[in-house]
C-alpha cells in the first residue's frame, strides 16, 4: 500500500501533471495541498476516470486540500473542529484496509510569513489547535497517517542553509518545538525511519535556479502512528515532477506500507 503527499500549487494549472504522475505512480492515497480552486471547480470526473475517489475542501484562489483514494472514504471532516478558521487547510477521512480502518489527515500548514508577524501568531494558534485535534484523532483511530505541507523544517538536515536561515520562517525554535510536540503524541517521521541521502528536499524556490542548485527545504511529510510504524517499508521523495515544464515548487513524498 502506498500513500503520498504533494503540494500541487494550483490544480487548475497542474491537473495534467497529477494525472500523468498517478498513471506512472498508482498510489493508493494521494493528499494534495494548495488546490487554489473552489469545490465546484474540482475535477472529480477526470480523477474518477483515473480510478480515484475524491474528498475535497477547496477555496477560491488560495489554500484548499483534497484526498484521493482508490477505495471509498467515509467520516470526512474538514478543518480543525472547534478552531474558527476561514482558510481551507485540513481534511480527514477514513479508508478501510485489509489491516483495518486507517485515518488519513491531510494538512496545508500555515506558512507564517515571518516571526513576530500576525500571520506567525496565527500559525502558533493553528498548531496548538492541531495538536489537540490530533490527540483526539489518535485516540479514536490508532492507525493514522498525517500527510501534508508542514511549512516547517524538522531540524537542520532539512534546510540547504541551516545557519544562514536560522530563526527565519520554517526554521524557528517555536515551529520546531510544535513539530516535536506532534511527534510526541505517538507519530513518526517516515522519511527518517530509513537511511537517506544528505541534502534531500521536497521544496525549492522558483527563483535563483534553486532547484538546479539544490537549495531546498524538506517541509513535506508523512507522519505515521505507532500502529503504522512497523508496517512502513520505504519513504522516498520523487524529484522528477519538479523537472516538469511549469512545475509545482513542491514534489511528491511517497510512503510504502506492508498490507
C-alpha positions as CSV (number, residue, x, y, z in Angstrom):
1,X,0.0,0.0,0.0
2,X,1.3,3.4,-0.9
3,X,0.4,6.9,0.5
4,X,1.7,10.1,-1.0
5,X,1.5,13.9,-0.4
6,X,2.0,16.7,-2.9
7,X,1.5,20.4,-2.7
8,X,0.4,21.0,-6.3
9,X,0.3,24.8,-6.2
10,X,-2.8,25.1,-8.3
11,X,-4.7,22.0,-9.5
12,X,-6.2,24.1,-12.3
13,X,-2.7,24.6,-13.8
14,X,-1.3,21.2,-12.9
15,X,-4.1,18.6,-13.3
16,X,-2.4,17.0,-16.3
17,X,0.8,16.6,-14.2
18,X,-1.2,15.0,-11.4
19,X,-2.9,12.6,-13.9
20,X,0.4,11.7,-15.5
21,X,2.1,11.1,-12.2
22,X,-0.8,8.9,-11.0
23,X,-0.6,6.9,-14.2
24,X,3.1,6.2,-13.6
25,X,2.8,6.0,-9.8
26,X,-0.6,4.4,-9.0
27,X,-0.5,5.1,-5.2
28,X,-3.5,4.1,-3.1
29,X,-3.9,7.5,-1.5
30,X,-2.7,10.9,-2.7
31,X,-3.1,14.0,-0.5
32,X,-3.0,17.3,-2.4
33,X,-2.5,20.8,-1.0
34,X,-2.9,24.3,-2.4
35,X,-5.6,23.4,-4.8
36,X,-6.4,27.1,-5.3
37,X,-9.9,26.3,-6.5
38,X,-13.4,26.1,-5.1
39,X,-15.2,22.8,-4.7
40,X,-17.4,23.3,-7.7
41,X,-14.3,23.6,-9.9
42,X,-12.7,20.4,-8.6
43,X,-12.0,17.9,-11.5
44,X,-13.9,15.0,-9.9
45,X,-14.7,13.3,-13.2
46,X,-11.2,13.3,-14.5
47,X,-9.9,11.8,-11.3
48,X,-12.7,9.3,-11.2
49,X,-11.8,8.2,-14.7
50,X,-8.2,7.8,-13.4
51,X,-9.5,5.4,-10.7
52,X,-9.8,7.8,-7.7
53,X,-12.5,8.8,-5.3
54,X,-12.2,12.4,-4.0
55,X,-12.8,14.2,-0.7
56,X,-12.3,17.9,-1.2
57,X,-12.2,21.1,0.8
58,X,-11.5,23.8,-1.6
59,X,-11.2,27.6,-1.6
60,X,-11.1,30.1,-4.4
61,X,-7.6,31.3,-5.3
62,X,-5.9,30.2,-2.1
63,X,-5.3,27.1,0.1
64,X,-7.5,24.0,-0.5
65,X,-6.9,20.4,0.3
66,X,-8.1,17.1,-1.1
67,X,-7.7,13.3,-0.5
68,X,-7.7,11.0,-3.5
69,X,-8.2,7.3,-2.8
70,X,-8.6,4.2,-4.8
71,X,-11.2,2.9,-2.3
72,X,-14.2,4.8,-1.0
73,X,-13.7,7.1,2.0
74,X,-16.0,7.8,5.0
75,X,-16.3,10.0,8.0
76,X,-14.9,13.1,6.2
77,X,-14.1,16.1,8.4
78,X,-12.9,19.5,7.3
79,X,-10.7,21.9,9.2
80,X,-9.9,21.6,12.9
81,X,-13.1,21.1,14.9
82,X,-13.6,23.9,17.4
83,X,-11.0,26.2,15.8
84,X,-12.6,29.1,13.9
85,X,-10.7,29.4,10.6
86,X,-11.7,30.9,7.3
87,X,-8.9,29.1,5.5
88,X,-9.4,25.6,3.9
89,X,-6.4,23.8,5.4
90,X,-7.3,20.4,6.8
91,X,-9.3,17.4,5.6
92,X,-9.5,14.0,7.2
93,X,-11.2,10.7,6.0
94,X,-11.2,7.1,6.9
95,X,-10.3,4.3,4.4
96,X,-10.9,0.6,5.1
97,X,-7.9,-1.6,4.5
98,X,-7.1,-5.2,5.0
99,X,-5.4,-4.3,8.3
100,X,-8.5,-2.3,9.5
101,X,-9.6,1.3,9.2
102,X,-6.9,3.9,8.6
103,X,-7.4,7.6,9.3
104,X,-5.9,9.9,6.7
105,X,-5.3,13.5,7.8
106,X,-4.2,15.9,5.1
107,X,-2.9,19.4,6.2
108,X,-1.7,22.5,4.5
109,X,0.0,24.1,7.5
110,X,0.1,27.9,7.9
111,X,3.2,29.5,6.3
112,X,3.5,32.2,9.0
113,X,5.3,34.8,6.8
114,X,7.9,35.9,9.4
115,X,8.4,35.6,13.2
116,X,6.7,38.4,15.1
117,X,4.0,39.0,12.4
118,X,0.3,38.4,12.9
119,X,0.5,35.6,10.4
120,X,3.1,33.9,12.6
121,X,0.9,34.3,15.7
122,X,-1.9,32.7,13.7
123,X,0.4,29.8,12.8
124,X,1.2,29.3,16.5
125,X,-2.6,29.2,17.4
126,X,-3.3,26.9,14.5
127,X,-0.5,24.5,15.5
128,X,-1.8,24.4,19.1
129,X,-5.3,23.6,17.9
130,X,-3.9,20.9,15.6
131,X,-2.0,19.3,18.5
132,X,-5.3,18.9,20.5
133,X,-7.1,17.7,17.4
134,X,-4.5,15.0,16.6
135,X,-4.5,13.8,20.1
136,X,-8.2,13.1,19.9
137,X,-7.9,11.6,16.4
138,X,-5.2,9.2,17.5
139,X,-7.3,8.1,20.4
140,X,-10.1,7.2,18.0
141,X,-8.0,5.9,15.2
142,X,-4.8,4.0,16.2
143,X,-3.9,3.6,12.5
144,X,-3.4,7.2,11.5
145,X,-1.2,9.0,8.9
146,X,-0.7,12.7,8.9
147,X,0.4,14.0,5.5
148,X,0.9,17.4,4.0
149,X,2.9,20.6,3.6
150,X,4.0,21.4,7.1
151,X,5.9,24.6,6.3
152,X,8.4,23.6,9.0
153,X,11.9,22.1,8.7
154,X,12.1,19.5,11.4
155,X,15.8,20.1,12.0
156,X,19.0,21.5,10.4
157,X,19.3,18.5,8.0
158,X,16.1,19.7,6.3
159,X,17.5,23.0,5.1
160,X,20.0,23.9,2.5
161,X,21.4,26.7,4.7
162,X,20.5,26.0,8.3
163,X,22.9,28.6,9.7
164,X,22.1,31.4,7.3
165,X,18.3,30.8,7.7
166,X,18.3,30.1,11.5
167,X,15.3,31.5,13.3
168,X,13.7,32.7,10.0
169,X,10.4,31.3,8.9
170,X,10.3,27.5,8.7
171,X,13.4,27.4,10.9
172,X,12.3,28.9,14.2
173,X,12.6,27.3,17.5
174,X,8.9,27.7,18.1
175,X,7.9,26.0,14.9
176,X,10.3,23.1,15.5
177,X,9.0,22.7,19.1
178,X,5.5,22.3,17.7
179,X,6.7,19.7,15.3
180,X,8.3,17.8,18.1
181,X,5.2,18.1,20.2
182,X,3.2,16.4,17.4
183,X,5.7,13.6,17.2
184,X,5.4,13.1,21.0
185,X,1.7,12.3,20.5
186,X,2.9,9.0,19.0
187,X,3.7,9.9,15.4
188,X,6.9,9.2,13.5
189,X,8.6,10.9,10.5
190,X,8.5,8.1,8.0
191,X,11.3,9.6,6.0
192,X,13.7,9.4,9.0
193,X,12.9,5.7,9.6
194,X,15.4,5.0,6.8
195,X,18.9,5.9,5.8
196,X,18.5,8.9,3.5
197,X,20.9,10.8,1.2
198,X,22.1,14.1,2.6
199,X,20.5,17.3,1.3
200,X,17.3,15.6,0.2
201,X,14.5,18.2,0.0
202,X,10.9,18.4,-1.2
203,X,10.6,22.1,-2.0
204,X,12.7,24.6,-4.0
205,X,12.1,28.2,-4.6
206,X,11.3,29.2,-8.2
207,X,13.9,31.9,-8.0
208,X,17.7,31.9,-8.5
209,X,17.8,28.4,-10.0
210,X,17.2,27.0,-6.6
211,X,16.2,23.5,-7.9
212,X,19.2,23.3,-10.2
213,X,21.5,24.3,-7.3
214,X,19.6,22.1,-4.8
215,X,18.9,25.0,-2.5
216,X,15.8,23.4,-1.0
217,X,13.9,22.6,2.2
218,X,12.2,19.4,3.4
219,X,8.8,20.7,4.5
220,X,6.5,18.0,3.2
221,X,6.0,15.0,5.5
222,X,4.2,11.7,6.1
223,X,3.9,11.0,9.8
224,X,2.7,7.6,10.8
225,X,1.2,6.5,14.2
226,X,2.8,3.9,16.5
227,X,0.4,1.3,15.0
228,X,1.5,2.0,11.4
229,X,5.2,2.4,12.0
230,X,6.1,-1.3,11.9
231,X,4.4,-1.6,8.5
232,X,6.4,1.2,6.8
233,X,8.9,-0.3,4.3
234,X,10.1,2.8,2.4
235,X,9.8,6.5,2.2
236,X,11.0,8.4,-0.9
237,X,10.9,11.9,-2.4
238,X,10.2,11.9,-6.1
239,X,12.1,14.8,-7.6
240,X,11.0,14.0,-11.2
241,X,7.9,16.3,-11.2
242,X,10.0,19.3,-10.2
243,X,11.6,19.0,-13.7
244,X,8.3,19.4,-15.5
245,X,7.5,22.4,-17.5
246,X,5.6,24.8,-15.2
247,X,6.1,22.6,-12.2
248,X,4.9,23.0,-8.6
249,X,7.6,24.2,-6.3
250,X,7.0,21.1,-4.2
251,X,7.4,17.5,-5.3
252,X,5.7,14.2,-4.0
253,X,6.7,12.3,-0.9
254,X,5.7,8.6,-1.1
255,X,5.5,6.1,1.8
256,X,5.1,2.3,1.3
257,X,3.3,0.2,3.8
258,X,3.0,-3.6,4.1
259,X,-0.6,-4.7,3.7
